[in-house]
Amino acid sequence: MAKDPVCGMYVDEKKAKFSTEQEGLTYYFCSENCLKEFLRPQAEMRKLKYVATFSIALGALTMFFEYFYPVRPFGISNYILLFLLATPVQFIGGWRFYKGTLDAVKARQANMDSLIAIGTTAAWVYSTIFTFQGIFWPRIFPSVTTGGPEVYFTESGLIIGFILLGRYMEHLVKGRASNAIRRLVDLQPKMAKVVRDGNEIEIPVEEVKVGDIVVIRPGEKIPVDGIIMDGSSAIDQSMITGESIPVDRKKGDEVIGATINKSGLLKIKATKIGSDTALSQIVKMVQEAIAQRAPMQRLADVVSSYFVPAVVVVSIVSFLFWYYIAGLPFATALTTLIAVLIIACPCALGIATPAAIMIGAGKGAQNGILIKSGEYLEKARKINTIVFDKTGTLTKGEPEVTDIIAMNSKENILLYAATAESGSEHPLGQAIVKHAKAKNIRIGEPKNFKAIAGHGISASYRGKKILLGNRKLMTKNRIDTERVEKNVQKLEEDGKTVMFIAINKKLAGLIAVADTLKENSSEAVKKLELMGIDVIMITGDNPRTANAISKKVEIKRVLAEVLPQDKAKEIKKLQKEGRIVAMVGDGINDAPALAQADVGIAIGAGTDIAKETGGIVLIKNDLRDVVGAIKLSKKTVRKMKENLFWAFVYNIALIPVAAGVLYPFSGIMLNPIYAAIAMALSSITVVTNSLLLAKYRL
């Protein structure tokens, strides 16, 4: 049984008529209405994609026929062809800007939509009047020989196309955030086996009640939070708590929903269901953190709120002055109004930030750094505190044999230990088997294998009895461990899990297993500290293991035994201190903290949830790229600011000229054609400046 993600009803997957697949996941719906509701954001994004493609394609054709191949179809002016190409863009592609302007007027404010709508409409209206003057109405604007076109259809069309493309990219990022939450929800098992009236039945997990006895077999996910009533097992909790090594759980211990039962048969009593489970709380926190993140205040909108009214006032005042006070002809006075509006059109402004972002993001991608949006580029340069998750981020995230201390032969110990563990599913045992294979040791066939819950294992090989496990196992079998206690203490201080091995009731040695540090972790931490950034490690592991890793990587501040919900709280605490915080993580348990942080940096080899919640993804799984991402951010934002400066300089400097300030001295009014030249120059400057970023070396 599946659950309708819109209304929550149960749907039989085999009989469902309505379903859709999103990024490898299939969703089932009870009705067409629920399906449409679910697809609405995707439909809006597709529509935006088509409109952007349509606008850019026609805009490019307009540019070709306006600047490079000025044909004269049927012996008439090519401007009519340009009009036919540009008009659909102006009113189909540009419709959302007109709507945005109308909304802004109702709210009594001006925004980027207003500037785009007014500027592109001014260019289109002027160009349309110029194209058809002498055909449908008297000639209003005089022709000016400039060696180039006298209309501005290209400018209006391409501005609309490129800005729509930028908005499509924004929708794409928002869609990924939604998919991250959906993937979290899908981690919970859909069905659960419960005991009712003495019988084991399978029901949808939503129907499990508090107090139900739930049966979980080896390899299955635990459906709800609960307490073990019968059985024992090793539980892989890494996706929730971040603990690198599966933990042993026995009768009376708590278990968490969505974690994996690795070995024994368990019967648990459900204590938390539905929205109360640990996984549901993580989903809730990710949703809240994403919603609470204030959108980056766009410089263009801030300037537009003042710039648009000022431009409109200047254009109207210039027209009124030259027509009513100076007594110039209507056409000449109207030229000043059109010229001011066109000169203010945000051609370079529309590509100032996207151009730098595209080059910067491309440069990052070439170097294994995926930056999802300009928002994260803008924030990353301000980071002064970085919080690293331990398991899977600073460390490799899987147990490895680190030390073997033998009373006699190391090879013999490894042979007997690996042979005994070859029948075990416990991760520590698998680490020993893997290590033995790497040493080319031929592992034998164990006999009389027995798993001893909470202690270890016993087996026989070549007529010898093998005991492998913790100190409790040795004590229970009256095996003296006194002579190795100093070795054990030292290994445990280093955060390693120590296993004793005894052969025929005599201690044969020790095998230590631990989660090992990744290459380049220490180097990355040192470089960040040299940049003046505070580095903190956070983990769900115990303080002993956490401190052992922190010493190796030379991180001074450690936050240990921190649960997922508390990770996000710890990030909030740092933010309340006025810090700009980046969180670096790879697991599901890191998702709330990644979403809460000012910049979430996800490890590329980590889970999809972490990668989609994070704003920056390190594709190469190299922590030195955290340093590279921050440096690239600083360089890119600098280019963005330079681009915005040049975009405004061209427009603002020529507004007085367009308004006729030079007319008393030269007797010449600025023809709107020079507005196009100014816009072209500003665009060339912006693009060239952005391309210089491609030469930057990380």
C-alpha positions as CSV (number, residue, x, y, z in Angstrom):
1,M,0.0,0.0,0.0
2,A,1.2,3.5,-0.9
3,K,0.1,6.8,0.5
4,D,-1.2,9.6,-1.6
5,P,1.3,12.5,-1.0
6,V,-1.4,15.1,-1.4
7,C,-4.5,13.9,0.6
8,G,-2.9,11.1,2.6
9,M,-5.2,8.3,1.5
10,Y,-4.0,4.8,1.1
11,V,-3.6,3.6,-2.5
12,D,-3.2,0.1,-3.7
13,E,-0.1,0.3,-6.0
14,K,-1.3,-2.5,-8.2
15,K,-4.7,-1.0,-8.8
16,A,-3.8,2.7,-8.8
17,K,-4.8,4.5,-12.0
18,F,-2.9,7.7,-11.3
19,S,0.8,7.8,-10.7
20,T,3.9,9.7,-11.7
21,E,7.7,9.2,-11.5
22,Q,10.0,11.9,-10.1
23,E,13.7,11.4,-10.0
24,G,13.5,7.6,-9.8
25,L,10.6,7.6,-7.2
26,T,7.0,6.6,-8.1
27,Y,4.1,8.4,-6.4
28,Y,0.6,7.0,-6.4
29,F,-2.7,9.1,-6.2
30,C,-6.3,8.4,-5.3
31,S,-7.6,10.8,-8.0
32,E,-6.7,12.9,-10.9
33,N,-7.2,16.1,-8.8
34,C,-4.5,14.9,-6.4
35,L,-2.2,14.1,-9.3
36,K,-2.7,17.6,-10.8
37,E,-2.2,19.3,-7.5
38,F,1.1,17.3,-7.0
39,L,2.3,18.2,-10.6
40,R,1.3,21.9,-10.3
41,P,4.8,23.1,-9.4
42,Q,6.4,20.9,-12.1
43,A,3.8,22.2,-14.6
44,E,4.6,25.8,-13.8
45,M,8.3,25.1,-14.1
46,R,7.8,23.4,-17.5
47,K,5.7,26.4,-18.7
48,L,8.5,28.8,-17.6
49,K,11.1,26.7,-19.4
50,Y,9.1,26.7,-22.6
51,V,8.4,30.4,-22.5
52,A,12.1,31.2,-21.7
53,T,13.2,29.0,-24.7
54,F,10.6,30.6,-26.9
55,S,11.6,34.1,-26.0
56,I,15.4,33.5,-26.4
57,A,14.9,31.7,-29.7
58,L,12.8,34.5,-31.2
59,G,15.1,37.1,-29.6
60,A,18.1,35.5,-31.2
61,L,16.4,35.5,-34.6
62,T,15.5,39.1,-34.2
63,M,19.1,40.0,-33.4
64,F,20.3,38.1,-36.5
65,F,17.9,39.9,-38.9
66,E,18.4,43.2,-37.1
67,Y,22.2,43.3,-36.9
68,F,23.7,40.6,-39.1
69,Y,21.4,40.0,-42.0
70,P,19.0,42.9,-42.7
71,V,16.7,41.3,-45.3
72,R,13.9,43.1,-47.1
73,P,11.1,40.5,-47.5
74,F,8.7,41.3,-50.4
75,G,10.5,44.5,-51.0
76,I,9.4,46.1,-47.8
77,S,11.4,47.2,-44.7
78,N,13.0,44.4,-42.7
79,Y,11.7,46.2,-39.6
80,I,8.3,44.6,-40.3
81,L,9.9,41.2,-40.1
82,L,11.5,42.3,-36.8
83,F,8.1,43.5,-35.5
84,L,6.6,40.1,-36.3
85,L,9.4,38.3,-34.4
86,A,9.5,40.6,-31.4
87,T,5.8,41.1,-30.7
88,P,5.0,37.6,-29.5
89,V,8.0,37.8,-27.1
90,Q,6.8,41.1,-25.8
91,F,3.3,40.0,-25.0
92,I,3.6,36.2,-24.4
93,G,7.1,36.0,-22.8
94,G,6.6,39.4,-21.1
95,W,3.1,38.8,-19.8
96,R,4.3,37.8,-16.3
97,F,6.2,41.2,-16.1
98,Y,3.1,43.1,-17.0
99,K,1.2,41.1,-14.3
100,G,4.0,41.8,-11.8
101,T,3.9,45.5,-12.6
102,L,0.1,45.5,-12.1
103,D,0.6,43.8,-8.7
104,A,3.3,46.3,-7.8
105,V,1.0,49.2,-8.7
106,K,-1.8,47.7,-6.5
107,A,0.8,47.4,-3.7
108,R,2.0,51.0,-4.4
109,Q,5.6,50.0,-5.0
110,A,8.0,49.4,-7.8
111,N,10.0,46.3,-8.5
112,M,12.2,44.7,-11.1
113,D,9.1,43.7,-13.1
114,S,8.1,47.3,-13.3
115,L,11.5,48.3,-14.7
116,I,11.5,45.4,-17.2
117,A,7.9,46.1,-18.3
118,I,8.3,49.9,-18.7
119,G,11.7,49.7,-20.4
120,T,10.9,46.9,-22.9
121,T,7.5,48.4,-23.6
122,A,9.1,51.7,-24.4
123,A,11.5,50.1,-26.7
124,W,8.8,48.1,-28.4
125,V,6.3,51.0,-28.7
126,Y,9.0,53.3,-30.1
127,S,10.2,50.6,-32.6
128,T,6.6,49.8,-33.7
129,I,5.8,53.5,-34.3
130,F,9.0,54.0,-36.2
131,T,8.4,50.8,-38.3
132,F,4.9,51.8,-39.4
133,Q,5.2,55.6,-39.6
134,G,4.5,56.7,-43.1
135,I,2.4,53.6,-43.7
136,F,-0.5,53.8,-41.2
137,W,0.2,57.2,-39.6
138,P,2.3,60.3,-40.4
139,R,6.1,60.2,-39.9
140,I,6.7,61.1,-36.2
141,F,10.4,60.2,-35.6
142,P,13.1,61.3,-38.1
143,S,15.5,58.6,-39.5
144,V,19.1,58.8,-38.3
145,T,21.9,57.3,-40.2
146,T,24.1,55.6,-37.7
147,G,25.3,52.6,-39.6
148,G,23.1,50.4,-37.5
149,P,19.4,49.7,-37.0
150,E,17.0,52.4,-35.8
151,V,14.7,50.1,-33.8
152,Y,15.1,48.2,-30.5
153,F,13.2,45.0,-31.0
154,T,16.3,42.9,-30.2
155,E,16.8,44.6,-26.9
156,S,13.3,44.1,-25.7
157,G,13.1,40.5,-26.7
158,L,16.4,39.3,-25.3
159,I,16.0,41.1,-22.0
160,I,12.7,39.2,-21.5
161,G,14.2,35.9,-22.6
162,F,17.3,36.0,-20.4
163,I,15.4,37.2,-17.3
164,L,12.9,34.3,-17.8
165,L,15.8,31.9,-18.0
166,G,17.1,33.2,-14.6
167,R,13.7,32.7,-13.0
168,Y,13.5,29.2,-14.4
169,M,16.8,28.4,-12.7
170,E,15.4,29.7,-9.4
171,H,12.3,27.4,-9.7
172,L,14.7,24.5,-10.4
173,V,16.5,25.0,-7.1
174,K,13.2,25.3,-5.2
175,G,12.0,22.1,-6.8
176,R,15.1,20.3,-5.6
177,A,14.4,21.4,-2.0
178,S,10.9,19.9,-2.2
179,N,12.2,16.7,-3.6
180,A,14.7,16.5,-0.7
181,I,11.7,16.5,1.7
182,R,9.8,13.9,-0.3
183,R,12.9,11.6,-0.2
184,L,13.0,11.9,3.5
185,V,9.4,10.9,3.8
186,D,10.1,7.9,1.6
187,L,12.7,6.5,3.9
188,Q,10.1,5.3,6.3
189,P,8.9,1.7,5.5
190,K,5.4,1.7,4.0
191,M,4.3,-1.5,5.7
192,A,4.8,-3.0,9.2
193,K,4.3,-6.5,10.6
194,V,2.4,-6.4,13.9
195,V,1.1,-9.0,16.3
196,R,-2.7,-8.8,16.9
197,D,-4.8,-11.4,18.6
198,G,-1.8,-13.7,18.6
199,N,-1.4,-13.5,14.8
200,E,1.3,-11.7,12.8
201,I,-0.3,-9.4,10.2
202,E,1.1,-6.9,7.7
203,I,-0.5,-3.4,7.7
204,P,0.3,0.1,6.4
205,V,2.7,1.8,8.8
206,E,0.1,4.6,9.3
207,E,-2.2,2.1,11.0
208,V,0.3,1.1,13.6
209,K,-0.9,2.2,17.1
210,V,1.1,3.1,20.2
211,G,1.5,-0.2,22.2
212,D,1.4,-2.5,19.1
213,I,4.1,-5.2,19.0
214,V,6.0,-4.9,15.8
215,V,8.1,-7.7,14.4
216,I,11.3,-6.8,12.5
217,R,13.5,-9.4,10.8
218,P,17.2,-9.1,9.8
219,G,17.8,-6.7,7.0
220,E,14.4,-4.9,7.4
221,K,13.9,-1.3,8.3
222,I,12.3,-0.5,11.7
223,P,8.9,1.1,10.9
224,V,8.3,3.2,14.1
225,D,10.1,4.3,17.2
226,G,9.8,1.8,20.0
227,I,11.3,-0.3,22.8
228,I,12.7,-3.9,22.3
229,M,10.5,-6.4,24.1
230,D,12.2,-9.5,22.7
231,G,15.5,-10.2,20.9
232,S,18.8,-8.4,20.3
233,S,20.6,-7.1,17.2
234,A,23.1,-4.7,15.8
235,I,21.2,-1.6,14.5
236,D,22.5,0.6,11.8
237,Q,21.5,4.1,13.0
238,S,24.0,6.1,10.9
239,M,21.2,7.7,8.8
240,I,19.6,9.1,11.9
241,T,22.2,9.6,14.6
242,G,25.4,9.7,12.6
243,E,27.0,6.9,14.6
244,S,29.7,5.3,12.4
245,I,29.4,1.8,13.8
246,P,26.1,-0.1,14.2
247,V,25.1,-0.3,17.9
248,D,24.1,-3.4,19.8
249,R,20.5,-3.2,21.1
250,K,18.8,-5.7,23.5
251,K,15.6,-6.1,25.5
252,G,14.6,-2.8,27.1
253,D,16.6,-0.6,24.7
254,E,15.0,2.1,22.5
255,V,15.1,1.8,18.7
256,I,14.4,4.5,16.1
257,G,12.1,4.3,13.1
258,A,13.7,4.1,9.6
259,T,17.0,2.5,11.0
260,I,18.1,-0.9,9.8
261,N,18.0,-4.1,11.8
262,K,21.3,-5.8,10.7
263,S,21.1,-9.2,12.4
264,G,18.7,-10.6,15.0
265,L,14.9,-11.0,15.0
266,L,13.3,-8.2,17.1
267,K,9.9,-7.6,18.6
268,I,9.4,-4.0,19.6
269,K,6.6,-2.1,21.4
270,A,5.6,1.0,19.4
271,T,6.1,4.2,21.5
272,K,6.0,6.9,18.8
273,I,4.1,6.8,15.6
274,G,3.2,9.2,12.7
275,S,4.4,12.7,13.2
276,D,6.0,11.9,16.6
277,T,8.7,9.6,15.2
278,A,12.3,10.8,15.0
279,L,12.3,10.8,11.1
280,S,9.0,12.8,11.0
281,Q,10.6,15.4,13.3
282,I,13.6,15.6,11.0
283,V,11.3,16.2,8.0
284,K,9.5,18.9,9.9
285,M,12.8,20.6,10.8
286,V,14.0,20.6,7.2
287,Q,10.7,22.1,6.1
288,E,10.8,24.8,8.7
289,A,14.5,25.7,8.1
290,I,14.0,26.0,4.4
291,A,10.8,28.1,4.9
292,Q,12.6,30.3,7.5
293,R,15.5,31.1,5.2
294,A,14.9,34.6,4.1
295,P,15.4,35.1,0.3
296,M,18.4,37.1,-0.7
297,Q,17.4,40.7,-1.0
298,R,18.1,41.4,-4.7
299,L,20.0,44.6,-5.3
300,A,18.1,45.1,-8.6
301,D,14.7,45.2,-6.7
302,V,16.0,47.5,-4.1
303,V,17.3,50.0,-6.7
304,S,14.2,49.5,-8.8
305,S,11.9,50.7,-6.0
306,Y,13.6,54.1,-6.2
307,F,14.9,54.0,-9.7
308,V,11.7,53.2,-11.6
309,P,9.6,56.1,-10.2
310,A,12.6,58.5,-10.7
311,V,13.0,57.4,-14.4
312,V,9.3,57.8,-15.1
313,V,9.3,61.2,-13.5
314,V,12.4,62.3,-15.4
315,S,10.9,61.1,-18.7
316,I,7.6,62.9,-18.2
317,V,9.2,66.1,-16.9
318,S,11.6,66.2,-19.9
319,F,8.7,65.8,-22.3
320,L,6.6,68.5,-20.6
321,F,9.6,70.8,-20.4
322,W,10.7,70.6,-24.1
323,Y,7.1,70.6,-25.5
324,Y,5.3,73.1,-23.2
325,I,8.2,75.4,-22.0
326,A,10.9,75.1,-24.7
327,G,8.3,74.9,-27.5
328,L,9.9,72.1,-29.4
329,P,7.9,70.0,-31.8
330,F,5.8,67.2,-30.3
331,A,7.9,64.5,-32.0
332,T,11.2,65.9,-30.7
333,A,9.8,66.2,-27.1
334,L,8.4,62.6,-27.3
335,T,11.8,61.4,-28.4
336,T,13.3,62.6,-25.1
337,L,10.6,60.7,-23.2
338,I,11.2,57.4,-25.1
339,A,15.0,57.9,-25.0
340,V,14.9,58.2,-21.2
341,L,12.8,55.1,-20.7
342,I,14.9,53.1,-23.1
343,I,18.2,54.2,-21.6
344,A,17.0,53.1,-18.2
345,C,16.0,49.6,-19.5
346,P,18.0,47.0,-17.5
347,C,19.7,45.3,-20.4
348,A,23.1,44.9,-18.7
349,L,21.4,44.8,-15.3
350,G,19.5,41.7,-16.4
351,I,22.7,39.8,-17.1
352,A,25.1,41.4,-14.6
353,T,24.5,38.8,-11.8
354,P,23.6,35.8,-14.0
355,A,26.7,36.3,-16.1
356,A,29.0,36.2,-13.1
357,I,27.1,33.4,-11.5
358,M,27.2,31.2,-14.7
359,I,31.0,31.7,-15.1
360,G,31.6,31.2,-11.4
361,A,29.4,28.2,-11.1
362,G,30.9,26.7,-14.2
363,K,34.4,27.3,-12.8
364,G,33.3,25.6,-9.6
365,A,31.8,22.6,-11.5
366,Q,35.1,22.1,-13.4
367,N,36.8,21.8,-10.0
368,G,34.2,19.5,-8.4
369,I,32.2,22.2,-6.6
370,L,28.5,22.4,-7.5
371,I,27.0,25.8,-6.4
372,K,23.2,25.7,-6.7
373,S,22.4,29.4,-6.8
374,G,23.6,33.0,-6.5
375,E,22.2,33.1,-3.0
376,Y,24.8,30.6,-1.8
377,L,27.6,32.3,-3.8
378,E,26.7,35.6,-2.1
379,K,26.6,34.1,1.4
380,A,29.7,31.8,1.2
381,R,32.1,34.7,1.2
382,K,30.8,35.8,4.6
383,I,31.3,32.5,6.4
384,N,33.2,32.9,9.7
385,T,32.2,29.5,11.3
386,I,32.2,26.1,9.8
387,V,30.7,23.1,11.5
388,F,31.9,19.7,10.2
389,D,29.9,16.5,10.7
390,K,32.2,13.7,11.8
391,T,31.0,10.4,10.3
392,G,31.3,10.2,6.5
393,T,32.6,13.8,6.3
394,L,35.8,14.1,8.3
395,T,36.0,10.3,8.5
396,K,35.3,7.5,5.9
397,G,32.2,6.4,7.6
398,E,32.9,2.7,7.8
399,P,34.8,0.6,10.4
400,E,38.3,-0.6,9.5
401,V,40.8,-2.7,11.4
402,T,43.4,-0.3,12.8
403,D,45.5,-2.4,15.2
404,I,46.2,-6.0,15.9
405,I,48.1,-6.9,19.1
406,A,49.1,-10.5,19.3
407,M,50.4,-12.7,22.0
408,N,52.1,-14.8,19.3
409,S,51.4,-14.4,15.6
410,K,49.3,-11.6,14.0
411,E,48.5,-13.8,11.0
412,N,47.2,-16.6,13.1
413,I,45.0,-14.1,15.1
414,L,43.6,-12.6,11.9
415,L,43.0,-16.1,10.4
416,Y,41.1,-17.3,13.4
417,A,39.2,-14.1,13.9
418,A,38.2,-13.7,10.2
419,T,37.2,-17.4,10.1
420,A,35.0,-17.1,13.1
421,E,33.4,-13.8,11.8
422,S,32.8,-15.2,8.3
423,G,29.4,-16.4,9.5
424,S,28.5,-13.1,11.2
425,E,26.5,-10.2,9.7
426,H,27.9,-7.8,12.4
427,P,29.7,-4.8,10.8
428,L,32.7,-5.2,13.1
429,G,33.0,-8.8,12.1
430,Q,32.7,-7.8,8.4
431,A,35.5,-5.3,8.9
432,I,37.8,-8.1,10.2
433,V,36.9,-10.3,7.3
434,K,37.6,-7.5,4.8
435,H,41.0,-6.8,6.4
436,A,41.9,-10.5,6.2
437,K,41.0,-10.7,2.6
438,A,43.1,-7.5,1.9
439,K,46.1,-9.4,3.5
440,N,45.4,-12.4,1.2
441,I,44.6,-14.7,4.2
442,R,42.7,-17.7,3.2
443,I,39.6,-17.8,5.4
444,G,38.4,-21.1,6.6
445,E,35.0,-22.6,7.3
446,P,33.9,-22.1,11.0
447,K,31.9,-24.7,12.9
448,N,29.5,-24.4,15.8
449,F,29.1,-20.7,15.2
450,K,27.1,-18.8,17.8
451,A,26.3,-15.2,18.3
452,I,26.2,-14.2,22.0
453,A,24.0,-11.0,22.3
454,G,25.9,-8.1,23.8
455,H,29.1,-10.1,24.1
456,G,30.4,-11.4,20.8
457,I,30.7,-14.7,19.1
458,S,32.0,-18.2,19.5
459,A,33.1,-20.7,16.9
460,S,35.4,-23.7,16.2
461,Y,38.1,-24.0,13.6
462,R,40.8,-26.8,13.2
463,G,39.6,-28.3,16.5
464,K,40.2,-25.1,18.4
465,K,37.5,-23.0,20.2
466,I,37.5,-19.3,19.3
467,L,36.0,-16.6,21.4
468,L,35.8,-13.1,19.9
469,G,34.1,-10.2,21.6
470,N,34.2,-7.6,24.4
471,R,35.5,-7.7,27.9
472,K,32.2,-9.2,29.2
473,L,32.7,-12.2,27.0
474,M,36.2,-12.8,28.5
475,T,35.0,-12.3,32.1
476,K,32.1,-14.7,31.5
477,N,34.5,-17.4,30.3
478,R,37.1,-16.6,33.1
479,I,39.8,-15.5,30.7
480,D,42.4,-13.2,32.2
481,T,42.9,-9.9,30.4
482,E,44.9,-8.1,33.0
483,R,48.2,-8.0,31.0
484,V,46.7,-6.2,28.0
485,E,44.6,-3.6,30.0
486,K,47.1,-0.8,29.3
487,N,46.9,-1.5,25.6
488,V,43.1,-1.6,25.7
489,Q,43.0,1.7,27.6
490,K,45.2,3.4,25.1
491,L,43.3,2.1,22.1
492,E,39.9,3.1,23.6
493,E,41.3,6.6,24.4
494,D,42.0,6.9,20.6
495,G,38.3,6.2,20.0
496,K,38.7,2.6,18.8
497,T,36.5,-0.4,19.5
498,V,38.6,-3.2,21.0
499,M,37.8,-6.9,20.6
500,F,39.4,-9.6,22.6
501,I,40.2,-12.9,20.9
502,A,40.8,-16.1,22.9
503,I,41.7,-19.5,21.6
504,N,41.1,-22.6,23.7
505,K,40.3,-20.4,26.8
506,K,43.6,-18.5,26.5
507,L,43.9,-14.8,25.4
508,A,45.5,-14.7,22.0
509,G,45.4,-10.9,21.3
510,L,43.4,-7.8,20.6
511,I,41.9,-6.4,17.4
512,A,40.9,-2.7,17.3
513,V,38.4,-1.4,14.8
514,A,37.6,2.3,14.2
515,D,36.2,4.8,11.7
516,T,39.4,6.2,10.0
517,L,40.1,9.8,9.0
518,K,39.7,10.8,5.4
519,E,42.7,12.0,3.4
520,N,43.0,15.8,3.3
521,S,40.7,16.4,6.3
522,S,43.5,17.8,8.4
523,E,44.8,20.0,5.5
524,A,41.4,21.4,4.9
525,V,40.9,22.3,8.6
526,K,44.3,24.0,8.8
527,K,43.6,26.1,5.6
528,L,40.2,27.2,7.0
529,E,41.8,28.3,10.3
530,L,44.5,30.3,8.4
531,M,41.6,32.1,6.7
532,G,40.3,33.2,10.1
533,I,37.4,30.8,10.1
534,D,36.4,29.0,13.4
535,V,36.1,25.2,12.9
536,I,33.8,23.0,15.0
537,M,33.1,19.3,14.8
538,I,29.6,17.9,15.6
539,T,28.6,14.2,15.9
540,G,26.1,11.8,17.3
541,D,29.1,9.6,18.5
542,N,30.2,9.5,22.1
543,P,32.7,12.0,23.5
544,R,35.6,9.5,23.7
545,T,35.4,8.7,19.9
546,A,34.7,12.3,19.0
547,N,37.7,13.7,21.0
548,A,40.0,11.1,19.5
549,I,39.1,12.2,15.9
550,S,39.2,15.9,16.8
551,K,42.8,15.5,18.1
552,K,43.9,13.9,14.9
553,V,42.3,16.6,12.7
554,E,43.3,19.3,15.2
555,I,39.8,20.7,15.8
556,K,39.6,22.4,19.2
557,R,35.8,22.6,19.7
558,V,33.8,19.4,19.7
559,L,30.0,18.9,20.1
560,A,29.4,15.2,20.8
561,E,26.3,13.0,21.3
562,V,24.2,15.5,19.4
563,L,21.0,14.1,17.9
564,P,19.6,15.3,14.5
565,Q,17.1,17.8,16.0
566,D,19.8,19.1,18.3
567,K,22.3,19.6,15.4
568,A,19.9,22.2,13.9
569,K,19.6,23.8,17.4
570,E,23.4,24.0,17.7
571,I,23.6,25.8,14.4
572,K,20.9,28.2,15.6
573,K,22.8,28.9,18.7
574,L,25.9,29.8,16.7
575,Q,23.8,32.1,14.4
576,K,22.3,33.9,17.5
577,E,25.9,34.7,18.4
578,G,26.1,36.7,15.1
579,R,28.1,34.1,13.2
580,I,27.6,33.3,9.5
581,V,27.6,29.5,9.7
582,A,28.3,26.8,7.2
583,M,27.4,23.2,7.9
584,V,29.4,20.4,6.1
585,G,27.7,17.0,6.2
586,D,26.8,13.9,4.2
587,G,23.9,12.1,5.9
588,I,20.2,12.2,6.4
589,N,20.9,13.1,10.0
590,D,22.6,16.3,8.8
591,A,19.7,17.5,6.6
592,P,18.1,19.7,9.2
593,A,21.4,21.3,10.1
594,L,22.3,21.8,6.4
595,A,19.0,23.5,5.8
596,Q,19.3,25.6,9.0
597,A,22.9,26.8,8.2
598,D,23.5,30.0,6.3
599,V,25.3,27.8,3.7
600,G,24.8,24.0,3.7
601,I,27.8,22.2,2.1
602,A,27.0,18.6,1.2
603,I,29.6,15.8,0.5
604,G,29.0,14.5,-3.1
605,A,29.4,10.9,-2.0
606,G,26.7,11.4,0.7
607,T,23.0,10.8,0.6
608,D,20.6,12.5,-1.9
609,I,18.9,14.2,1.0
610,A,22.1,15.9,2.1
611,K,23.0,16.9,-1.5
612,E,19.6,18.4,-2.2
613,T,19.3,20.2,1.1
614,G,22.8,21.7,0.8
615,G,23.4,24.8,-1.2
616,I,26.9,23.7,-2.3
617,V,27.9,20.1,-3.2
618,L,31.5,18.8,-3.1
619,I,31.4,16.4,-6.0
620,K,34.9,15.0,-5.5
621,N,34.4,14.2,-1.8
622,D,37.5,16.3,-1.0
623,L,37.2,18.6,2.0
624,R,39.8,21.0,0.6
625,D,37.1,22.0,-1.8
626,V,35.3,23.8,1.1
627,V,38.2,26.2,1.0
628,G,38.0,26.5,-2.7
629,A,34.2,27.2,-2.6
630,I,34.7,30.1,-0.2
631,K,37.5,31.6,-2.2
632,L,35.4,31.2,-5.4
633,S,32.5,32.8,-3.7
634,K,34.6,35.9,-2.8
635,K,35.9,36.2,-6.3
636,T,32.5,35.7,-8.0
637,V,30.7,38.2,-5.7
638,R,33.4,40.7,-6.5
639,K,32.6,40.3,-10.2
640,M,28.9,40.6,-9.5
641,K,29.4,43.9,-7.8
642,E,31.7,45.2,-10.6
643,N,29.1,44.1,-13.2
644,L,26.2,45.9,-11.3
645,F,28.4,49.0,-11.1
646,W,29.0,49.1,-14.8
647,A,25.4,48.2,-15.6
648,F,24.1,51.2,-13.7
649,V,26.9,53.6,-14.8
650,Y,26.0,53.4,-18.5
651,N,22.3,53.8,-17.8
652,I,22.4,56.6,-15.1
653,A,25.2,58.6,-16.9
654,L,23.1,58.8,-20.1
655,I,19.7,59.6,-18.5
656,P,20.5,63.3,-18.3
657,V,21.7,63.2,-21.9
658,A,18.6,61.4,-23.0
659,A,16.5,64.0,-21.2
660,G,18.1,66.7,-23.4
661,V,20.7,68.3,-21.1
662,L,23.1,68.8,-24.0
663,Y,20.5,70.4,-26.3
664,P,21.1,74.0,-25.3
665,F,24.8,73.6,-26.1
666,S,24.7,71.4,-29.2
667,G,21.2,71.8,-30.6
668,I,20.9,68.0,-30.8
669,M,18.6,65.7,-29.0
670,L,19.8,62.2,-28.2
671,N,18.1,59.8,-30.6
672,P,17.0,56.6,-28.9
673,I,19.3,54.6,-31.2
674,Y,22.2,55.7,-28.9
675,A,20.4,54.1,-26.0
676,A,20.9,50.8,-27.8
677,I,24.6,51.5,-28.3
678,A,24.9,52.3,-24.5
679,M,23.1,49.1,-23.6
680,A,25.3,47.1,-26.0
681,L,28.4,48.6,-24.5
682,S,27.3,47.9,-20.9
683,S,26.4,44.3,-21.9
684,I,29.8,43.8,-23.5
685,T,31.6,45.2,-20.5
686,V,29.6,43.0,-18.1
687,V,30.1,39.8,-20.1
688,T,33.9,40.5,-20.7
689,N,34.4,41.2,-17.0
690,S,32.6,38.0,-16.1
691,L,34.7,36.0,-18.6
692,L,37.8,37.1,-16.7
693,L,36.6,34.9,-13.9
694,A,37.2,31.8,-16.0
695,K,41.0,32.5,-15.7
696,Y,40.8,32.3,-11.9
697,R,42.6,29.2,-10.5
698,L,41.2,27.6,-7.3
